[in-house]
Amino acid sequence: MLAEIAKITPRPVTHVILSHSDADHVNGLSGFPKGVAIIAQENCMKEMDASKGSTRPAPQDYLPTQTYDKELNLTIDGVRVQLRHWVPAHTSGDTVMILPDEKIAFGGDLVDLTQFALMHAQKGGNSAGWITSMKGILAIDANAFVSGHGGIETKDNLRARLAAVEARRAKIKEMVAAGKSLDEIKATAGPEEKPHPGGPVFPTFTEVVYEEFTKKG
């Protein structure tokens, strides 16, 4: 990645902004020069620190050097940068980065439209928070929304995904209230719901939402 950046500019990388704490998003930090500024939402920092001893721990010598709670506005080398976090959604520490002058937003895995929505419940992610965060993303004045896995989405695509997620979540809630089993509910998901491509196999949207509506306490 650094080699590709060097084809665009001879200037060094001085700042890294993390969208969330998943290993495929933070474990490459060790490839950056020492002393680079690393910015993340405060819960992302906690998750990276807590990963010590796990099978894919975050590099502990590359923990964030600056954190924030809900929003942070910066100017880096003359470029305006806005960071936003609404509530736990994909994880507890998601960041959306906005370049307001360029009208580009980087949404991380919140904007990764591989299934209804991807939430890591073990990191505090949840469907209600995803809906809240997507509404926040849709309110951004941007023309391009960059996902955590390379795709660029339009606002129309995100709006359609939000509608699909809200409808699917309401259907699961209705079926849980009617006493339907997880297998019965999963059978109604249709071909749109599929495992996240590549890497670990995560619980599907239906599985996560079913657990949210059936957990005790």
Buried (B, 14 or more C-beta within 10 A) or exposed (E): EEEEEEEEEEEEBEBBBBBBBBBEBBBBBEEBEEEBBBBBBBBBBBBBBEBEEEEEBBBEEBBBBBBBEEBBEBEEEEEEBBBBBBBBBBBBBBBBBBBBEEEBBBBBBBBBBBBBBBBBBEBBBBBBBBBBBBBBBBEBEBEBBBBBBEEEBEBEBBBEBBEBBBEBBEBBBEBBEEEBEBEEBBEEBEEEBEBBEEEEEBBBBBBBBBEBBEEEE
